[in-house]
């Protein structure tokens, strides 16, 4: 035995690096402990050593490796292991997976063995062992000891097992692998293979496999690994899968987040809250806290920072998905066919959950809206009385605001007006009646507004005027909704409104710039770049150009008749005031309109028209004068009002309009026909357009509506309209739930219980008032007690009596008092 | 009175408080008799008569589950109990092999078992090994897998114990062991790696001897030779070939699967000369070392091992398949050759003779 030991030792020291020799030399002295004593108990330690010097530790590695191979053989025969044997196996797997990559031949065999066991005994294995094997395979794949596709195939086999954690792990590992392939290594060939593999798996008969492939593709699309039309279309097939869960996942992918649909903006308040922790990562914040003194405030700050960071992360994720769902919808191969199939599913009488149906409705509406599809049954489907109107477009219907939203999203310019008209009429009948609650009316009017915003030609005069009547409704929500509708049509098609509601034409309207369609199916063809009139006709130096521009306007502005009308205005204004009393804005408004109605009934249409116009002009004239006084320099502002004034003055409006628009328009045509505009010039045009818009806004802001001054509500409505118009241009341009559920006034007050609940919620996690609970080391002890525990030298000087140097006089008096007391006298004299 | 009788049917019974009326629609099943006579005694249930319990009143199933207990002592007691049950009712072993084997064999590779428990376990396994090979054969691979797992364990004690158990198997079921590739490979590997165990050299040599002996028997070498003539022009064989000749002493369900792991693996000593060389290479350092020690007591053992090795070489029929067999054989024997040059070895005549016998040209 001794000889054998020697032999062993010889073998070990032959090619070892110095550190190892010292480890091996130790046991010789102590005799019984052998050289493995150190390593056999500490696999982690051994792993470290092997990493440093794989060649010299091969023997130890092989020992573990062979044992593992025997265990694998056992697993083939008996996959279910005793629970006590699981932990050692897990340890050895982690050890080997960390180390095996240093030995090529063993690595290959190791991977293959695990693959076969997982393939053959997947169901029988202990879940932890299974998971450990899967985890161990990942580094092998990364080092190319296993074919990535083989492993992917295995993973898709394993997904079939009912093991939630394993599934989660598989999904995340595939995702991270894709990240490595697509972002770091840019191995597009392999990525394409994986992509095709996933497409194939989408057609698998097992639904869980399909779901897994779908999740991978969706994730890859969101994270930009596979962001192409092919993937989007492959995912879109999922909408027609037989399993509702897969349908929902696919539909959700295209619809995007719910917050987006609702039109909530999370980012804004987050940016305020973030503040100082803006640039820091979570790790930095945590580290800063760890090494600083722990105070209550810092703790609180840390919590806050953590929350802010997680929120930011979430918002980031959200925004990413937001942009991508639009892209996915846009990149469909055949949206019309897709929409038709979706509609067929929607029509089918198959019993399914309402939520699923709602998703389908949402997706269909979105696709119709974005691709301008002609799925005409859709509108009648939701309105056709015999079948669904009773169920879907009723105020009592569940999630009716969403359904209204989808109806609005599905309406676009290319839908025939009569179809939309039916839809609008249906909503009006069901929602906008006095017997409904104010909330229902508001929602109805809002929905109609959104629909008509998308297809203005569906509006009829009669219906619109009926709806406009609601502006005097006693509930503010309703009246504001109606006024918003009026604001919309003032811009879009004022002719349909009652004359008193029309307001004044803006410059843009007279020019017809902002209109995309002149009539249904008649797109507005532009002969020039709008705003090009700001450029000089011939290309010149910059300085001259501006002067030129102003000159043009000045020449346009020669109007001496502003003052003339001011006089006439006053008299009529007085008349108007005489009729009504003006206590409050709202009431005033109502009263005025009522009287107007009466007038309208009495007089003929034409007369009414003229009178109204006259009133308007005069007011604006007044306004004009003030403006000019204040800002004489800004001639630009006065241009538009002047135009509108002129317009109304004349009997033949159209002629006049043409004449007025003539000069800048002609110039614009000349400019845009004469040359190719440069980038700088476009920039200039943009600036000009913005300026013009601002000016016209300002003008509107100063305008007086009827005989009363503008209220905050008017401003609000205009702002909202402006905002909405902006939003239509960017993104998908579809309305959001917020538009439908827009209540200007809070719907109702919270009850006491609700208030208390919210208060209690705020108190959560806060300390109670009153005495703080103390639990420090010295709590509850007197200083004397504390002093007893101190080192004597610390308290030596505080010993009672020694630290008090009494003066001689004090001593004398106290001695005297003492003696007197002894003698029987009373103290204190 | 007559009137009373007439109205008896319609008489209303007066209810007393707290008294319950008898129900009219139920059958009264109370028995009134002087004594009850049982014709036969109550029979015991059929299963309970065969159930055997240990002294502590535990059944075999209970004990098997206790064998997987975390506590060392519970496990130890369970081993004792199991042994006691199985000695008292040996017929149980064969019936319960399916549960017994995994439960018992698992214990081999536990690291925290002490020597006393090991000896108890060993005697228990010896008891299990009294089962005839026929009934053991379906459970044999699992049993072996457990043991071989123990043999590659990193703990000394586990390894030693596994060696003891595999020795036991080699002695008890030579035919089954012969059919297992895993056993051959793992043991050759084990010997080649020179893994340390707690056993003395003598035990090791004994083990090697019995390992070699299982391949030494006639049954192992018996190859079935058939002479067939093929007439090329007619394309007909002279007579039909019976691929599975009826064997006399083997059981008809014996189909050894020689390879369990990879396809090209060597199964035993006699499948290819390659394996023979591997074996010689693995054994020669051990033999050389023991020969050098020149221990009187070991002389006999080593001679036996050497003789077995020689016989193995002689019996290998396919040596011609390797062109450089001779060369490699000498190379494999190199440690032994070196050992012969040491002076002290020459004094031990028996051993020297055996070695020279081994080294003489194999072909």
HADDOCK unambig.tbl for C-alpha pairs under 7 A between the chains (distance, minus, plus):
assign (segid A and resid 40 and name CA) (segid B and resid 154 and name CA) 6.40 0.50 0.50
assign (segid A and resid 63 and name CA) (segid B and resid 152 and name CA) 6.95 0.50 0.50
assign (segid A and resid 63 and name CA) (segid B and resid 154 and name CA) 6.86 0.50 0.50
assign (segid A and resid 66 and name CA) (segid B and resid 152 and name CA) 6.39 0.50 0.50
assign (segid A and resid 67 and name CA) (segid B and resid 149 and name CA) 6.04 0.50 0.50
assign (segid A and resid 67 and name CA) (segid B and resid 152 and name CA) 4.84 0.50 0.50
assign (segid A and resid 67 and name CA) (segid B and resid 153 and name CA) 5.74 0.50 0.50
assign (segid A and resid 70 and name CA) (segid B and resid 145 and name CA) 6.93 0.50 0.50
assign (segid A and resid 70 and name CA) (segid B and resid 148 and name CA) 6.65 0.50 0.50
assign (segid A and resid 70 and name CA) (segid B and resid 149 and name CA) 5.00 0.50 0.50
assign (segid A and resid 71 and name CA) (segid B and resid 149 and name CA) 5.94 0.50 0.50
assign (segid A and resid 73 and name CA) (segid B and resid 145 and name CA) 6.68 0.50 0.50
assign (segid A and resid 74 and name CA) (segid B and resid 142 and name CA) 6.87 0.50 0.50
assign (segid A and resid 74 and name CA) (segid B and resid 145 and name CA) 5.33 0.50 0.50
assign (segid A and resid 74 and name CA) (segid B and resid 146 and name CA) 6.60 0.50 0.50
assign (segid A and resid 77 and name CA) (segid B and resid 142 and name CA) 6.22 0.50 0.50
